[in-house]
């Protein structure tokens, strides 16, 4: 090995485990700690000192204002924001103005096969999973996990089919849980 490489590998401490600056609360050193949300810098004086901060500063979505955009309700600017269910476009005058831009794709309107009053809408669960449910909730609790397609089941004549990927190919399946008939 060259002298330069020997110097790099002769250190006993790993580069990420070295001490960083001192804690602004108690002047002890900060070190990398791990949590279920990822690594962070924490005070070595924990639990007496509870100072911590993220190891990586993520870009704040609140500051991404869309240039030239105007809220139709209050005339303030619109911004790209990050919320519980993902990224969305909302008014910068929140909480006074609660305007949100819906970025739904122009898709075919599908009537709910159970209540016959509502329409099937794409939703995102609090865990980030996409599902499709009746927009007449809570009166109608119809929901499916796969993309709905207008059609009728050959076996039970239920008014909705689901597009599922099975064995590498897309197939249509009855949306009624008790039937689940696979269409050719």
JORAWO-V421840 format. One record per backbone hydrogen bond with DSSP energy under -1.0 kcal/mol. NH is the residue of the N-H (numbers start at 1). CO is the residue of the C=O. If there is no record, write none. Layout:
# JORAWO-V421840
NH;CO
NH;CO
This chain:
# JORAWO-V421840
6;2
7;3
8;4
9;5
10;6
17;14
20;30
23;28
27;23
30;21
31;42
33;40
38;35
40;33
41;53
42;31
43;51
44;29
46;43
48;45
49;45
53;41
64;61
65;63
66;78
69;66
71;76
75;71
79;90
80;64
81;88
83;86
86;83
88;81
90;79
91;99
92;77
96;93
97;93
101;89
107;105
112;118
116;112
120;110
121;133
123;131
125;129
128;125
131;123
132;144
133;121
134;142
135;119
139;136
140;136
144;132
149;161
153;158
157;153
161;149
162;173
163;147
164;171
166;169
169;166
171;164
173;162
174;181
175;160
179;176
180;176
183;172
